Structure formats: structure tokens, C-alpha cells
Amino acid sequence: MLVPELTRLIDRAFATKLPEEIAQSAVRHQVVERVVAELVASGALDRAVENALASAHTSRLTERVLHSDQMRRAISEVVESPEVRAAVTRQTTGLAEELVGSVRARAVHLDDRIERVVRRSPRATPSPFAGVATRAIALAVDAAVILLIFASLAALFALITSLVGTLRPQSLVAVLLASGWALLAGGYFCLFWSGAGQTPGMRLFRLRLSGRDGQPPSLGRAIVRAVGTLIAIVPLFAGYLPVLFDQRRRGLPDFLAGTVVVYEDAVPPPG
């Protein structure tokens, strides 16, 4: 008879405000905080956590969770989410911009340093015109882009010729490849010089080509400059030696086309 009576007493107690008052009193007197602090101080909490982590049941449960289809779907959704993709893109872009910025700053410093060594006299003020180092690196980037495009087109051409028969003689193939390379490189530079005033390599290092009026050169002048570039490169890049001595850092292509190459964030003086 004692158990039913005790049950009724407990039910009546729970029906009143006693549970709420007990909870409020526990919060007011920080009972939970004191119990946790005591467990931490005695080391019992650490031992309980260590025992739980070391138990075989925890290991089996962890393995089941990690290898479950739900966990794989959750990871896939997180990785493929627009927020994660945007964050990765921002980090990658920021790293690339920082790397290119560092290379550009070193190249600009090298422009001035090479000029000081050759002239044996430092400039009074930094030059707004691009020197040999930045121009060489930008040209190397453009050459790599042209090579990539040419290799893709050559592979496509080889695939087509393999379907219709091998092209003969070999000398004809060599002539076609050389002509294709010349047309591709010439078209690449003339298009970007006359259209945007800068090639992708120049844009990467913030260089800009301008004529006497400060605007990108016309298509005719761009063609003249492309021919001048070929002439300047053939004798071991000797056509770019005037860049080291000219006040406006012009090479043979610039003299022929009436152009200058400037740092994009600098304004060249008139004249």
C-alpha cells in the first residue's frame, strides 16, 4: 500500500508549482555550476569522458556514423554548397593576386635596378615607363598562352589529317606549322594591342601600351609593332637594348610604331 500512496503524493507534487520552484532555486544558487566545478576539480569528469571515448561501444558508434549514407550526403552537401565554393574561390583568388602582386613589385624594382647599373646614375624620380624586367615577364606569359593555343590547334589539325591521310612532304608540314605559328602570334599581339592596349600578360602585370595620344595604337601601328618585335627578338633580343638607355624606355618596336609601355597605375609625362 505504501507504493501507490507514494505515487499519488508525487503526482500531486508535480501538479503544483514545486518543480518550477526547484528549478528556479537550482539556477539561483548555481547548483549545476557547482556540481560541474566539483567534478572537474576532482577529475571525475575527465575520467568519465576518457572512459566514454575509450569504450568499444563509442568506437563502433563513431564508425557507423562516419560510414553512414547520411554522413556522406551531409559532407557532400556542405562541400558543394555555394558558400563553401565562394569561400574557396575568394581564398584562391586572393592567393593568386598576392603572388602576382609580389612578382610584379619585384619586377618593377628590378627595372629600376638594372637601369641604375647600366647608366651608373640613379633616377631622381621613379619612371612611369615599363622596363626590361616587367616587359620580359609579360612577354613570357604571352608566349606561354600562344604556345598553349598553338598546341591545341596543332593537335586538332593532326587529328583531322589522320582521318584523311598523312600530309606529305614533311617540308610542307614544317612550312604550314611555321606559318600557322607566325599568323597566330601576330594576330594575338595585334588584336590585343589595338583593341585593349594590353595583352593578357601585360594585363597580369598591369602594363599598358599607348600611342602618342595616350590611346591604344591603331591596327596599322600594331602590325608595325608586331613586325618590329620580330626584328627585335631575332638578334638575341638586341632590339630591346635601347630600353636601358632611352628616357621613355622604348625599344625598337616602340620607335617604329610610336608607342610606349607604361605601368597601368602611373601616368607618363607628356611629350
N, C-alpha and C positions, 0 to 999 in steps of 0.2 A: 504493500500500500504506500510505502514511502516514495517509490519512484514516480507513480502518477501524480502524487501531491507535489513533488518537487518539480515535475514538468509543468504543472499548472502555474506554480509560482514563477517559474522562469518565463512562461508565456505572458503572464500579467506584467512582469517587469519589463519585457521587451515592448509591450504595448504602450508603455509610458514613455516619457522623455529621458529615462535613465540612460539608454545607450548614447544619445546625443550629448548628455551632460558628461558622461565618462570620457567620450572622445574629446570634447572641448577641454576638459580638465587635463587630459594627457597632452594635448597640444600646448596648453597654457603652461604646464610645468615641464615641457620639453622631455617627456618620458622616452620617446623614441630616440631622440638625440643622445640622451644619457646612456641608454642601453647600447646603442651602436658604439659610442665612445668607449664604453666599458669592454665591449667585445674586441674593439681594435686594440685597446691598451693591453688586454690580457693575451692577445694573439690568437684567440679562438676564431675570430673571423677569418684571419689569414689561413689557419689550418683547415677551416671548413671549405674555403674556396679552393685551396690546393688539393684537398681530398676529392672535391667535386670534379676538378679538372683532370685529376689522375685516374678517375674511375673508368672502368671499361664501358660502362653504360654511356658516359659522356662522349667517349671516343666513337662508339657506334652511332650515337645520335648525330654527332658532327659529320661523320662520313655520309650518313643518309641525307642530311641537309645539303651538303656540298655537291653531292652527285644526283640530287633530285632534279626532275624536269622543271619544277617551279623555280629553283635557284638559277638554273641555266637561262630560263626565259627572263628572269629578273635582271641578270647580268647583261644579257643581250639587249634588253630594252634600255638599260642605263647607258651602255656603250653607244648605242645607235641613237640616243636622244639628241635633239637639236642643240640642247645646252652644252652637252659634252663635246659635240663636234665643233661648236662655235668656240669653246674654250681652247680646244686643241689647235684650231686654226689661228686663234689670236696668239697663242704661245709660239707656234711655228713661224708665223709672220713676224712677230716681234724679234725672235732669234735671228731670222734671216736678215731683217732690216738692221739689226745691231751689228751683225757680221759684215754686211756690205758697207755700212757706215764706217766701221773701223778700218776696213781695207781702203775705202775712199780717202779717209783722213790721212792715212799713212802715205797713200799715193800722192796726194796734194803736197804733203810735207816733202816727199821725195822730189817732186817737181822743182820746188824752190832750192832744195839742197844740191841737186845736180846742176842747176843753173849757177848757183854760187860757186861751185867748184870749177866749172868751165870758165866763167867770167872772172873768177877771183875777186869779186866785189859783190857784197850783198845788196839786195834791192832795198830802197828806202821804205817802200810800202808793198804789201802782198799784191801779186799780179792777179787780175781777174781772168787772164787767159790761161787755158789749159796747157800744161807742159807735157814732156815726153812720157812720163810715167803713167799718168792718168789716161792719156791717149792710147798708149800701147796696151794697157789692160783692157780698155773698152774695145779696141780693135781685136784683141784676142777673144773676147767674149763673142763679138760679132762673127769672127771666123769659125768659132765652135758652132754657133747657130747655123751658119751657112753650110758647114760640113754635115751637120745632122740632117738638114733639109735635103742636101745633095745625096747623102747616103740613102735616104728614104726613097727619093725619086729614082736613083740608080737601081735599087732593089726592085722597084716596081717595073722599071724598064727591062731588067733582066728576066723578070717573071714573064712579061709579055713576049719577049724574044724567044724564050724557051718554049713557048706554045706554038710559035710559027716557024721556029728553026733558028739555029745559031747564026749570028750575024758575022759575015766574012767580008774582007780580011780583017785581021787584028788591028792593022794600022787604021782602018776606018773606025773601029771601035774606040781606039785611043783619041782620034780626032773628034769624034762625037762627044766623048766624055770631057775632053778639054774645052770644047766649045760650050757644052752644057754648063760646066763649072764657071766659065767666064761670063756667060749670059746670066746665070743665077746670081753670082756675086755682084755684077754690075747693076742688075735690076734691083737687087736688095738695097744696095747703098743709094742708088739714085732715087728710088721710091721713098725711102725714109728721110734722106737729106732734104729733098724738095717738098715732101709732104708734111713732115713733122719737125724738121730741123734737127733731128737726132735719131740715131739707130737704137735698137734695144740695148746694145752695150753702152752707148753714150747715156741713155736714159738711166740705166742702172747706176752709173757713176755721176749722174747729174751734170752732164756736159751738153752743150748746145752749139750747133753750127749756125752761123748767121752771116748774111752778106753785108754790103756797105750800108744798107738802110736798116740794119738790125733785124730783118726778117729772114726766114729760111730762103736759101738760094732757089732760083728758078730751075726747072728741069734741065735746061741747056747748061747752066753753070754746074749743076750736079753731075751731068755727064762729063763735062770738062774736068771736074774734080776727081771723078772716078778714074779717068784716064791718067790724070796726074798722080793719083795714088798708086796705080800700077807701075808707072815710071819711077816713083819714089821708092817702091819696095824692091824692085828688081836688083839694083846695085847694093844689096845688103842694107836696105833701109837708109841709104845715104841721103835720099831726098828729104829726110826729116831732120838732118843736122842743123839747118837754119833755125829750127825751133829753139835751139840752145842759145842763139845769138840775137835773134830778132826781138825787138821790144814787145811786139804783139804775139810772139811765139808762133809765127807762121812757118809752115813747111812748104815744100814745093807745090803740093796740091792747092794750098791756100793762095799762094802767089798767082797761080794760073787761073783760079776761079774767083779771086777777090773775096775770100771768106776768112773768117776767124773762128776758132773754137774757144768758147768761154765756159767758165763754171756757171752752172744754171742759177746759183744763188748770188752771183756777182754781176755788177753792171759795168761793162767795159767803158773806158773813157772815149769820147768822140774823136773821130779822125782816123 
